[in-house]
């Protein structure tokens, strides 16, 4: 299907970034829904959320409220981003930041942050595939030759790289239908079949509560909690809110959004995407089921769900479940590599290396960079400890959140000064990285988690949220100072009407009257 997608909805002039990297900006409500669902609810989500519930209990459920909080938020800003991007041909968030603030430096900072945050995310999709392969016993044991052991992962990578290179965003859009169908099927069966085999939910919750109350890795503290206690509430709430704010800052989320054909497609999607949150809540319960089933995780909680499926399902349905996880990794990995390639091509290659690049040259560079990004992720997975990949992904969330003032602030106001935004971004990045570096866990000295003490409050909270508050404070204070000093502004190439423009019947942008769309912020 990935290779067939190259001929699906193919335009006459297909050798450009709009066609390869955004699917021709032509996707309707259902294709966008499956694409965004396949993009946001990844194999890593499938594996890691129930693994977190298995390991620590209630804290793993933070993923459910954060995917509910995010949709009202994006309803406010994504239609505006779609309009201005289609009006000016922006492919990435950095394109918009450069056009809005007239600053290539700020644009470059946003682009590099996006690429940096995306790389470990792609690596974790490959970790999800590897978890399935480990449980299946494919590739031999620990003492097998490294090439034979990693050959299945190399084959999966080769297929991913080839169809992404040839088909661009159309490939994951088409495969997302299969991926989501399989995942809904597997979770629907699992949430009914496994509790019946384990004696019902009463027995599952009883066993989970008993196991989580046992001493854990930290001396004097239990392994986790069945329900969130008072001491965990700040960490839970800040992690949910911070993650919600970060989710649609990721380049792959924006890429999937800009591929839609009208702003109303985005609005409709914000109303139906929460269906995935219901699925996520049911998925998280599998962690408790794995505790009751006595699943052998071999010291790696990431194996809890693949091993539970292996133990509980007949072999033929286990194959279906593993296929769902495998395809659930390939779809987002493809979109992420395309998003990273778009950022490099438009905001590094074209802005700094070859300013007169033709659409054909952009297209060629993006395809090559998408391969390099995936090779980097593969090397990451094959050479580093898996916990390192997870830690970098947690860092990625903290980093990508620091681009929010430039993107979301720029969509609603021109008040912020470009130098203030760049300084705020640097302060947030530095604080977030150093704070995460100082977090220790029972298994490692540094980057042991994403929560630390909130300065001035004394409660444990999500580092990313603290960092962005610091980022915004710096940006506001410096903007006031720079405006007082009459520091030069960059040139804003957008106009207020651009933020409410919509596509007409033939895909031609038209301006909505302010009474219909809401009056946009002026210069």
MODARA-V45400 format. One record per helix or strand of 3 or more residues. SS is the DSSP state (~ for helix, > for strand). FROM is the first residue (numbers start at 0). LEN is the number of residues. Records with the same first field share a line. If there is no record, write none. Layout:
SS: FROM-LEN  FROM-LEN
//
This chain:
~: 3-4  16-9  28-12  42-14  57-31  92-9  103-33  145-22  168-30  200-12  229-18  250-8  262-10  274-19  300-12  314-39  358-25  385-16  403-9  417-20  462-22  495-5  513-4
>: 450-3  459-3  500-3  508-3
//
